[in-house]
Amino acid sequence: MEDPNIDDGDQNRETEIAPALIAVHPAHQSVAVAVGSDLRVFNLQEGCAVTLGDSDDLDGKSSTNVHKDSIRAIRYGANNGTLFVSAGDDKLVKIWATTTWRCISTVVSEKKVSAVAISSDGLFVCFADKFGVVYVVDTQGISGEQGSTNEKGIPILSHYCSIITSLEFSPDGRFIISADRDFKIRVSVFPKNPLDGAHEIQSFCLGHTEFVSCLAFVFGQDYPQGLLISGSGDSTVRLWDFTCGALLDTCAVGTEAGYLETDGKEGECQPAVTDLCATKDGSLVAVALQSLPGIMLLSCDISARTLSVLKVVSISEDPFIPTSLGSDSLKQFLWMVMGVSSLQGSDLASLARVRVLSGFSKSNIATLEEHKASLLDDKDIPGRELVLQKLQGTLSIEKEVLSSAAEAVKTAMRNLLIKKHYPVEKREYRKRGRNDRKNKHR
């Protein structure tokens, strides 16, 4: 007989879908898409798909399924992009050399991994788990062709039992910023010897009223240390002086986009900010919203320390709600992906749709007044059919399937981070089923 205390979310845990992710090499040499357990990489310089080499493949064969479960974070190194990191629900952090696309190290995490970051000098990789702990890995000595496995990270800081949603290094490398599901942004001094721990807290950036979903930096010649931008489930994008935790400006992007959703019961909720991406000079910020078929462009005046809505770029040809954004510092392209894993009713195990916006630069802002000319057709994007075939898994996707994916994305992107509240009896039932308690009674 079924236990009445089992929550519907627990019963459907196995069918939880993972949003697609995208990352772009800083010099536009390659672009990577992760959807489900697939990692798909395309070489933009040579115009061909990348064959991944995983040190864990004992038979020497290569596959896009380099992870055993959903990938939750991907990242290129900020400066020269020689390192790439992927991590996720299989509790593995894989470090790749982008010159050969060999996995040079596999780090084992105790919990599922929710965020990754690479230091500005490329010497350290940090990753965070769903228990709120941030770990560091020293990349020196693992840059050869031969991959090492079963390594472990060193814990350097922790948020108390809260899922860490985003990790970023400050542009000057002095700080590491961690955001969590409980509305907090912590700024920690990144020590000279991080293997001893990052114990010094510089500041907290407090003000969001829902989970913090994403972080980005904007910086210019007058502010080389940069300012911090954060997006949240409260449907706002906020600008911070992170060194002292001061809130400089707030932009209510959900209201500005004209999206307001009600749950039909009580209260109102606006769509969550799912990703942020800033231009190299920090003057233009692209925002992905949970229910917006397109992106919102914000103007960031670093000198005045203000954010303002510039334009909403609609993508009405497809039901396209971006789940992740990426850009480079060279070609001024904004890459967008919408996708989910394990979409019910589809023949595709992992669905992804890629779109590209050109002229992603404040200097070219006049062209965005005619956004149809800036949103590239599939035949005009770098790599054309070859890049779509690789990153999407197919060239054409039926409109009905895209519509189903868009609806799944709306639900998944918020349910991924929203904090669940259980009555007392359900909390006790869930405690009895925890793995640590099971192990204790064996």
Buried (B, 14 or more C-beta within 10 A) or exposed (E): EEEEBEBEEBEEEEEBBBBBBBBBBBBBBBBBBBBBBBBBBBBBEEEEBBEBBBBBBEEEEBEBBBBEBBBBBBBBBBBEBBBBBBBBBBBBBBBBBBEEBBBBBBBEBEBBBBBBBBBBEBBBBBBBBBBBBBBBBBBEEBBEEEBBBEBEBBBBBBBEEBBBBBBBBBBEBBBBBBBBBBBBBBBBBBBEEBEEBBEEEBBEBEBBEBBBBBBBBBBBEEBEBBBBBBBBBBBBBBBBBBBEBEBBBBBEBBEBBEBEBEEEEEEEBBBBBBBBBBBBBBBBBBBBBBBBBBBBBBBBBBEEBBBEBBBBBBBEEBBBBBBBBBBBBEBBBBBBBBBBBBBEEBEBBBBBBBBBBBBBBBEBBEEBEEBEEBBBEBEEBBBEEBBBBBBBBEEEBEEEBBEBBBBBBBEBBBEBBBEEEBEEEBEEBBEEEEEEEEEEEE
